[in-house]
Amino acid sequence: MAKDLLYISDLDGTLLLPDGTFPKESKQRLNHLIEEGMKFTIATARNYDSAHPILKGLDLRLPVILFNGVYLADFHNGKILEHTEFVDKGVVGSMLNLAQAQTIEPFIYTFGEEHQVYYRHAKNPGSIAYLASLEKDDRVKQVPEFIFQEDENVSGFLLIGTMENLEPIYHCLKEKYFDHLNLYFAEDVSMKGYYWLQAFHQQANKGNMVEKLVDRLNLPLNKTMVFGDYLNDLDMFQVAGYSVAMENALPEVKESADQIIGPNSHGAVLDFLESMWMNA
């Protein structure tokens, strides 16, 4: 049965090491499984420009799920095969007003001719740390104001701050735009005391894109096994045939999983995949 499955793994906190890398040796081990016929791909919050450099050299032959399910893309050239709906710009304007009242400076992700990440300022330690993590990402643009081109779509936004600052924004957006936004609100896994409030279109989540992927591959959903650690993985946990959480996952993710394996720091996903394949 293991050799009939489609395996889908999250990246950060799951397949990648805690420093956000995937070593050459790990790529070789995973490539060996793929060469032997393993159907494997990824579902990540990262965009193509962020995920591809980390995984370069990995022979991913299936489409990859990017940006929390906003896009399904070809891993080797970044061509978008499918995408979900985008966030209405009027909703973005409302968010900006709420953020200004709490002195929060957002990051806004867009897609037009290319992907962009816009920000005005990074004021608190959580935002500064996030911006530092994007240091080598050419998509990042500092702007004096958020002005979008007519053909530029907003694929999502991120606010980083304290619970006190973000909670009123979260509740207001959830109440006012419950039928439009898909919201994730949780503590920053790398900086305690700071929280992330992420928003995408209601239809943009990993679970919906997993369904699109299996339709595309003509595979049944009950033949999928997914791996994750964070809130944005719960949607694919709900639709997949079998779900696996990391030891380092959030408590609610562990509670939703069919199985819990070791931490990402020990390369538990790759060890698990090799064990499944060898024992099939």
Buried (B, 14 or more C-beta within 10 A) or exposed (E): EBEEBBBBBBBBBBBBBEEBEBEEEBBEBBBEBBEEEBBBBBBBBBBBBBBBEBBEEBBBEBBBBBBBBBBBBBBEEBEBEBBBBBBBBEBBEBBBEBBEEBEBBBBBBBBEEEBBBBBBEBEBEBBBBBBEEBEEBEBBEEEEEBEBEEEBBBBBBBBBBBEEBBBEBBEBBEEBBEEBBBBBBBBBBBBEEBBBBBBBBBBBBBBBBBBBBBEEBEBEBEBBBBBBBBBBBBBBBBBBBBBBBBBBBBEEBBEBBEEBBBBBEBBBBBEBBBEBBEEE
